[in-house]
Amino acid sequence: MTVTQREFAVASNHHYKTLTLADPHKLIDGRAVAEKVYAELRGEIALLKASGTTPGLAVVLVGDDPASRAYVRSKDKMCRELELHSVKLELPANTTQDDLLGQVEELNRDPAIHGILVQSPPPKQIDEGVIIRALDPAKDVDGFHPINIAKLALGDLTGFVPCTPLGCLRLLRESGVAISGAHVVVLGRSMIVGKPLALLLMQKGNDATVTVVHSRTRNLAAITRTADVIIAAIGQPGFVRTEHVREGAVVIDVGINRVDDAAAPRGYRLVGDVAFEEVAPKTAAITPVPGGVGPMTIAMLMANTVKAARLSSSTSGASTVG
């Protein structure tokens, strides 16, 4: 079972034993980087408030999925800590698409709301693509509206980059990984991670040479072994093994998967797309599970919300966070 980054961002911290199996200096600490993002945002929020703008984020939750509720609670907590304006709309599971579109339109018109997030996945009667396209692109802080994807492809910094790819880039930067001219292999081609991440890494200023591979790629291990950086987002537990990684590579594990474990307090544990214990000794640096990419998801959502407020108030151009 694949767990979303949002679920992982609020998951219990019960699986730390893997962190002792590699040199701790090699671990890329997502929690520490997220805290640095929050510290930067507090200064920007203070400036916005001084000019009369309080960044506002609205999350729309349809149904009662436990993981989605956990994410919304975590978002509310961080909004309170950052002193943002937060709106949470909880709609019943039988909400119609027309009703949801009506809620989105109200939020599009609300000047106190700068960012809108409709929690994914919605119930089956909701066409998620239609809802994404109904969002005001200037409030699409998840970065999935076609206009924001186009802006990403064009290098237009007024758009919004999806939170997990943005978090991956920030982790690489904070870890001192030189990506300019580096060969980065992105394992996975989803619109949530793989495709936008490849576009982001290729942008001028990042300048990575990017190869995107997936489960149907021939000679996949031979390709990944040529990588300076591997970013795994394929949604299969332990997919990346030693034969996929050259000595001294950097590995970013985006995948979060739930596997049964009778010995664990909840009867399961969370593992990545990388076989951590096996791969870590070969790497120059690696993200652990938990504590790697997951904590960056909410951090970058907050960063996108503050950026949306700043762009709305016309105080400046592109965000300094990301």
C-alpha positions in Angstrom: 0.0 0.0 0.0 1.4 3.4 -1.0 1.2 6.2 1.5 1.0 9.8 0.3 3.6 12.3 1.3 0.9 14.1 3.2 0.1 11.1 5.3 3.8 10.5 5.9 4.2 14.1 7.0 2.1 13.4 10.0 2.9 9.7 10.6 4.1 8.4 13.9 7.8 8.3 14.4 8.2 4.7 15.4 10.7 3.4 12.8 13.9 5.1 13.6 16.0 1.9 14.0 17.2 2.2 10.4 18.8 5.5 11.1 21.6 3.9 13.1 22.6 1.7 10.2 24.4 4.3 8.2 26.9 7.1 9.0 24.7 9.8 10.6 26.7 12.4 8.7 25.3 11.0 5.5 21.7 11.4 6.4 19.8 14.2 4.8 17.6 15.6 7.6 14.3 16.8 6.2 13.0 17.9 9.6 15.9 20.2 10.1 15.6 21.7 6.6 11.8 22.1 7.1 12.5 24.1 10.3 14.9 26.3 8.4 12.1 27.0 5.8 9.7 27.9 8.6 12.3 30.3 10.1 12.6 32.1 6.8 8.8 32.2 6.3 8.3 33.8 9.7 10.3 36.8 8.6 8.4 37.1 5.3 5.0 36.7 7.0 5.9 39.5 9.4 6.7 41.8 6.5 3.4 40.9 4.8 1.4 41.5 7.9 3.1 44.8 8.4 1.9 45.8 4.9 -1.7 44.7 5.8 -1.7 41.1 4.3 -2.1 38.0 6.3 -1.5 34.9 4.2 -4.6 32.7 4.1 -4.8 29.0 3.3 -8.0 27.0 2.8 -8.1 23.3 2.7 -11.3 21.5 1.5 -11.7 17.9 2.8 -14.4 15.7 1.2 -15.2 12.6 3.2 -13.6 11.1 6.3 -10.4 9.4 5.1 -8.2 9.1 8.3 -5.0 10.0 6.5 -6.5 13.0 4.9 -7.9 14.2 8.3 -4.5 13.7 9.8 -2.9 15.9 7.2 -5.5 18.6 7.6 -4.9 18.6 11.3 -1.2 18.9 10.8 -1.7 21.8 8.3 -3.9 23.6 10.8 -1.3 23.2 13.5 1.4 24.7 11.3 -0.8 27.5 10.2 -1.4 28.4 13.9 2.4 28.2 14.6 3.1 30.5 11.7 0.1 32.8 12.5 -1.5 32.4 9.1 -5.2 32.7 8.4 -6.5 29.1 8.1 -9.9 27.9 6.8 -10.9 24.2 6.9 -14.0 23.1 5.0 -15.1 19.5 5.8 -17.7 18.3 3.4 -19.6 15.0 3.6 -18.5 12.0 1.5 -21.6 12.2 -0.7 -20.8 15.8 -1.7 -21.6 16.3 -5.4 -19.1 17.6 -7.9 -21.3 20.7 -8.5 -21.4 21.4 -4.8 -17.6 21.1 -4.5 -17.1 23.3 -7.6 -19.4 25.9 -5.8 -17.2 25.8 -2.7 -14.1 26.2 -4.9 -15.6 29.2 -6.7 -16.4 30.9 -3.3 -12.8 30.5 -2.2 -11.5 31.7 -5.6 -13.4 35.0 -4.9 -12.4 35.3 -1.2 -9.7 38.0 -0.9 -8.6 36.6 2.5 -7.7 33.3 0.9 -4.4 33.2 -1.0 -4.0 29.4 -1.3 -6.6 26.6 -1.9 -5.9 22.9 -1.5 -8.6 20.3 -2.2 -7.5 17.3 -0.4 -6.6 14.3 -2.6 -7.9 11.7 -3.2 -11.5 12.8 -3.4 -14.5 10.3 -3.3 -15.2 8.4 -6.5 -18.0 10.7 -7.7 -15.6 13.7 -7.9 -13.5 14.2 -11.0 -10.2 15.5 -9.5 -9.0 16.9 -12.8 -12.1 19.1 -13.2 -11.6 20.4 -9.6 -8.0 21.2 -10.2 -8.8 23.2 -13.4 -11.5 25.1 -11.5 -9.0 26.5 -9.1 -7.7 30.0 -9.6 -4.2 29.3 -10.8 -2.9 32.1 -8.6 -4.3 30.2 -5.5 -3.3 26.7 -6.6 -0.6 26.2 -4.0 -0.4 22.5 -4.8 0.9 23.5 -8.2 -1.1 21.1 -10.3 -3.2 23.5 -12.4 -2.3 23.3 -16.1 -1.2 26.9 -16.1 1.2 26.3 -13.2 2.6 23.2 -14.9 3.1 25.3 -18.0 4.8 28.1 -16.0 7.1 25.4 -14.5 8.0 24.2 -18.0 8.7 27.8 -19.1 10.7 28.7 -16.1 8.1 31.4 -15.1 8.7 32.0 -11.4 5.3 33.4 -10.8 3.9 29.9 -10.9 3.7 27.3 -8.1 5.8 24.2 -8.1 4.3 21.0 -6.6 5.3 20.7 -2.9 7.2 17.4 -3.0 9.5 18.2 -6.0 10.1 21.7 -4.5 11.1 19.9 -1.2 13.4 17.6 -3.0 15.3 20.5 -4.6 15.6 22.3 -1.3 17.0 19.1 0.4 19.6 18.8 -2.3 20.6 22.5 -2.0 20.8 22.4 1.8 22.9 19.2 1.7 25.4 20.9 -0.5 24.8 18.6 -3.5 26.1 20.2 -6.7 23.3 19.5 -9.2 24.5 21.9 -11.9 25.8 19.6 -14.7 25.1 16.5 -12.6 23.3 13.5 -14.0 20.1 13.1 -12.0 17.9 10.0 -12.6 14.3 10.4 -11.5 12.6 7.1 -10.9 8.9 7.6 -11.5 6.9 9.6 -14.0 3.8 10.8 -12.0 2.4 14.3 -12.2 2.7 14.6 -8.5 6.5 14.0 -8.4 8.4 12.7 -11.4 7.4 14.9 -14.3 7.4 18.3 -12.4 10.6 17.3 -10.6 12.3 16.7 -13.9 11.2 20.1 -15.2 12.4 21.8 -12.1 15.8 20.2 -12.1 16.3 21.1 -15.8 15.5 24.8 -15.2 18.2 27.3 -15.9 20.0 27.9 -12.6 19.5 24.3 -11.5 21.0 22.9 -14.7 20.9 19.2 -14.0 21.0 16.6 -16.8 17.9 14.6 -16.1 16.9 11.1 -17.1 13.4 9.9 -16.2 13.0 6.1 -15.8 10.1 4.0 -14.7 9.0 0.4 -14.1 8.9 -0.3 -17.9 12.3 1.1 -18.6 14.7 -1.5 -20.2 18.1 -2.0 -18.5 16.9 0.2 -15.7 19.7 -0.6 -13.2 22.3 0.1 -15.8 20.9 3.6 -16.2 20.5 4.4 -12.6 24.1 3.3 -11.9 25.2 6.2 -14.1 23.5 8.7 -11.9 25.2 11.2 -9.6 21.8 11.6 -7.9 18.9 9.2 -7.8 15.4 10.4 -6.8 13.1 7.4 -6.2 9.4 8.0 -6.5 8.1 4.8 -8.0 5.8 3.7 -5.2 7.2 0.3 -4.7 8.8 -0.7 -1.3 12.5 -1.4 -1.5 12.6 -1.2 -5.2 16.0 0.5 -5.4 18.8 -2.0 -4.4 22.6 -1.9 -4.4 22.7 -2.9 -8.1 20.9 0.3 -8.9 23.4 2.7 -7.2 27.0 3.5 -7.9 29.4 4.1 -5.1 29.2 7.7 -3.9 25.8 8.6 -5.4 23.3 10.7 -3.5 19.9 9.1 -3.0 16.6 10.9 -2.3 13.8 8.5 -1.4 10.4 10.1 -2.0 8.5 6.8 -1.8 6.4 6.0 1.3 4.9 2.6 1.5 3.1 0.8 4.3 4.2 -2.8 4.8 2.8 -5.3 7.4 4.9 -5.8 10.5 3.4 -7.8 13.4 6.2 -6.5 15.6 5.4 -2.9 15.0 3.0 -1.1 17.5 0.4 -0.4 14.7 0.9 -3.7 12.9 2.8 -2.0 10.0 5.8 0.1 9.3 6.6 2.7 6.8 9.4 2.1 4.3 10.7 3.9 1.2 11.2 3.0 -2.4 14.9 2.4 -1.5 16.1 -0.6 0.5 17.8 1.7 3.0 19.9 -0.7 5.0 21.3 -2.2 1.8 21.9 1.0 -0.2 23.0 3.5 2.5 26.6 2.2 2.8 27.2 2.9 -0.9 26.0 6.5 -0.8 27.5 9.9 -0.2 24.2 11.0 1.3 20.7 9.6 1.6 17.3 10.5 3.0 16.0 8.3 5.8 12.5 7.0 6.3 11.0 8.8 8.2 12.6 12.2 8.5 13.6 12.7 4.9 11.4 14.1 2.1 8.1 13.8 4.1 8.6 16.8 6.5 9.2 19.0 3.5 5.7 18.6 2.0 3.9 20.8 4.5 6.9 23.2 4.7 6.7 23.8 1.0 2.9 24.1 1.1 3.3 26.9 3.6 6.0 28.4 1.4 3.8 28.4 -1.6 0.9 30.0 0.4 3.2 32.8 1.6 4.4 33.3 -2.0 0.8 33.5 -3.2 0.0 36.1 -0.6 3.1 38.1 -1.6 2.3 38.0 -5.3 -1.2 38.9 -4.6 -0.1 42.0 -2.6 2.3 42.9 -5.5 5.2 43.4 -3.1 7.7 41.5 -5.1 8.3 38.7 -7.7 9.5 35.2 -7.2 9.7 33.5 -3.8 13.0 33.3 -1.9 12.0 30.0 -0.4 12.4 26.8 -2.4 
